[in-house]
Amino acid sequence: MGRLIVAALSAALSLALLPAVASAQAGVRVEVSRANQTMDVIVDGEHAYTWQVSTGRSGWGTPPGTFHPQFIAARWFSRVFNNAPMPHSIFYSGPFAIHGTVDVARLGRPASHGCIRLAPANAAVLFGLVQKEGMHNTTIVVQ
């Protein structure tokens, strides 16, 4: 009888822990709203951050879709736009990246050449999350 109780308690505990285990494997989900110029960051299934961003201005669209990081670089400079600094770059689709910007006054409205710009401190946080969780466990959704 004691073994049955122990087995039942063990099974119940295992089932109770399943959501925690599943969310621990969820990784990072980055949701970018071009309409609202915001980014929501979900870590292991839990909303962690909402930040203002700047996406592509008129004539320089930010492509919509679902992506995974292809390449990350803590220090990067644009080869196309006068060696402009792109700290904590997360490249997700060809030349398009999420990165920090010194032009924080323009966050909250379209201002980039197609990349997704963040305040430098926020870019560093996101970069650290992607490093920790892994590029393969990171999903970027641009709406």
N, C-alpha and C positions, 0 to 999 in steps of 0.2 A: 504494500500500500504506500509506503514512504517513497519507493522508487517512482511510482506513478505520479505522485504529487511533485516530486523533483523534476520529472520529465515534462509534466504539464507546465510548471513554472518556467522551465528552460525554454520551452516552445513559445510561451506567451512573451517572454522577455525578448526572444529573437525576433518575433513579429513586431514588437513595439519598437525595436531598434532599426527596422528596415528603412523607414523614411529617412532617418539620420544618415544611414550608410549610403542610401541612394543619393541624397543631396550632397554628400561629401564628394561624390564622383561627378557632380554636375559641372564643375569648372567655372569659367567666366563667360557670361553672355553680355555683350555690349549692344545696346539698342539705341540707334541714332535717329532722331526725328528731324528731317530737313525742314519740315513745316514749322516746328517749334524751336529749332536750333538748340536742342537739348540732347544729352546723352544720359541714359540710365545704365547703370552697371549692376548686374546681378551676379553674386558670387555664391556658388554652391546652393543655388535655388533661392537665395534671400536677397532682396533689394538692398544694395549697399550705398550707392551714390546716385545723385542726379546733378549733372554739371551743364553749364552753358557751353556751346560749341559755336564755331563758325564753319559752315560748309561752303561749297563753291558758289561764287557770285555769278551774276548774269554772264553767260557765255563760257563759264567754267564749271559745269555741273559736277556734282558728286554722284557717282553711279549708285543706283539702288540695288539691293540684293542681299544675299546671305553669303558671308565669306568666312575664311579662317586666315589667321596671320600666315604670311609666307616668309617673312623676314623681319627681324627686330634689330634696332641699333640704338644704344643709349645716346650716342653722338652721331648726328648726321647733318649734312649740309646739302642744300639743293644744288644739283648740277645744272639745272635749267634756269633758276631764278636767282642769279647773282650770289650764289653761295649762301643763301639765306639759311639761318640755323633752323633745324628741325629736331629739337631735343626729344629724346624718348620716342623715337619713331616706331610705329607698328605698321609695316606695309602689308596690305591685305588684298590688293588687286592691282597688279602692274605698278604704275608709279604712284598710286593713291595710298595714303598713309594717314593714320591718326598720329598727331604729334603736338608737342608744346609749341607755343607761340609767344613772342614778346609783345604782339599786338593785342593785348588783352582788352583794350577799350572797345574792340570791334566784336568781341564774343557776344553771342546772342543774335547775330544777324549774318547773312551770307557775306563772306569777305575773302575767301581763299581762292586758289586756282584749282580747286577740286578736292584737296585734302580736307580732313576733319581736324580743326585746330582746337586745342584745349589750353587752359591756363597751365603754366609750367609745372606747378605743384600737382595738379590733377593728372597731367600726362605722366609724371613720375610715379604716382600711385598706380595708375592703370598699367604702366610698363612693368612695375614690380609684380602685380597680380598675374600678368601674362607669363612672366618669367617663372613665378612660383607654380602656377597651375599647368603651364605648358601651352605651346601654340596649338597643339592638337586638341586641347581641352578648352579652347577659346573660340567662341562664335561671335561674329560681328554682323549685325542686321542693320542695314541702312534703309530707312523708309522714306 
